[in-house]
Amino acid sequence: MFSTFDISASGLTAQRLRTDIISGNIANVNTTRTEEGGPYRRKLPVFEEKQSGSFSRILNSKVKQQSSSRGVQLRGIVEDQSPLRIVYRPEHPDANDDGYLSLPNVEVTSEMVDMIEASRAYEANITALNTTKNMAMQAIRIGQA
């Protein structure tokens, strides 16, 4: 039962981090100059299944076709390599010699859709956590009777 709490907690943490990254992308939608040079590039979190336990426990769970997963964990944060937006703004100080400016590959609409999705996933994890908690409380009440 406690592994369910761990799974929901890792999901909550993952969605909070995802929301933070999306917020950073939106905040940098017009950033044309970064410390690395060039315009800001959209960041994307990469998650993976969190495996917990010893090798023998994982092997036994695979043999018995049981899940040894303990939720998700961050593998890393990558930059989106999609093309940058190019606009003609000869008055901008970061424009090239031809007057074209490279803007970040962040689309606010897409980021807002991702934000809504992260919010819904966060809510689903809270619901799962509360349901597990209620089941545990009912089990304790049954044991006391």
N, C-alpha and C positions, 0 to 999 in steps of 0.2 A: 504494500500500500504506500509505503514511504517513497518508493521509486516513482510513483505517480506524481507526488509533490515535486520531486526533483525534475521530472520531465516538464511539468507546467512552469516551474520556476525558470528553467533554462529557456523555455519558449517566451516567457515574459521578458527575460533579459535580452534575448535576441531581437524581439520586436522593438524594445526600447532603443537598442543600439541602431536598429534599422531606421527608426524615426529620427534619431539624432543625425544620422548620415544624410537622410533626405532633407532635413532642415538646413544642414550645411550646404547641400547642393543648391537649394532655393536661395539661400543667402548670398551665394556666389554666382548667381545667374548672369551678372554683368561684369565679373572680374576679368579684366583683360591682361593683368600682369600679376604673376605669382612669384614666390621666392625662387622656384625652380626655373622661372622664365616662361614666357608665353601665357596664354589664357588658362583659366581654371578648367580642369577636366572633371566631369561627373564621376563621383565615387560610388562604388557598389559593394555591399557586404557579401561575402561568400561564406555560407554556413555548411557545416558537415555534421553527420551523426556523431554524437558523443558516446564513445565506448568506455565502459567503466568496468574495472575488475581485472582479475588475473587472466592469463592466457587460458588456463584450464577452464575457468568459468565461461569464458566466451566460446571456447571449443565445445563444451558440454551444451551450452544453449543452442549453438548452431546444429549440433547433432540431434537435439530434441526439437528443433525447429521453433525455439522460443526466441523472443527478442531480447538481446542483451543491451539494447539501447537505453541510454539514460538521458535522452533529450538531444539538444543541438548545441553546438559550440561554434564560435567564429573561427574560420580557417584563415581569413585575411580580408583586407579591404583592397579592392583593385580599382584602377581607373578605367572608365569606359573609353574604348578606343574608336568610337564612332566619330565621324568627321565633325570638325568644328563648324560653327555657323560663320559664314563670310558675308559681311555687309559693306556697303560703300559709305564711308564716313571720313572724307579726307581731312576734316578739321580735328579729328581725334589724335592725341599725341602718340598712340600706339599703332596707328594705321601705317601700312607699308608704303613704299614709294609711289605705288599706283593709287593710293587712297583707300585701299580695302582694309577692313579691320576683322580680325579673327575673334569671335566671341565664343564663350563656353558652349559645350554640347549639352547644355541643360535645358530641358523643356519643362516649364512650370506646370503645364497641364499633366504631363506624364508623372512628374514628381508628386502632384496632388493625388493622382490615382493611386500611386504607390503608398502615399501617406494614409489614405483611407483603408487600403488593404492591410497595412501594418496595424492600424487602429483596430480593425475587425479581428485580426489574428490575436492581438493583445486581449481583446474582450473575450474571445473564445478560450484562451488560456486561463483567464480569471474564472470563467464559468466552470471549466474543468476542475480547477483548483477548489472552488467552492463546493462543487458536487462531491469531490473526493472527501473534503472535510466533513460534509453532512453525512456521508456514508460512514465515516469513521465514528462520528458522534452517535449515530444510530447503533452501530455495533457495540459501542461502549454501553449505551443504555440497555441493549438487549443482554449484555453480559452482567449487568448489575441486577437485572430482574430475577 
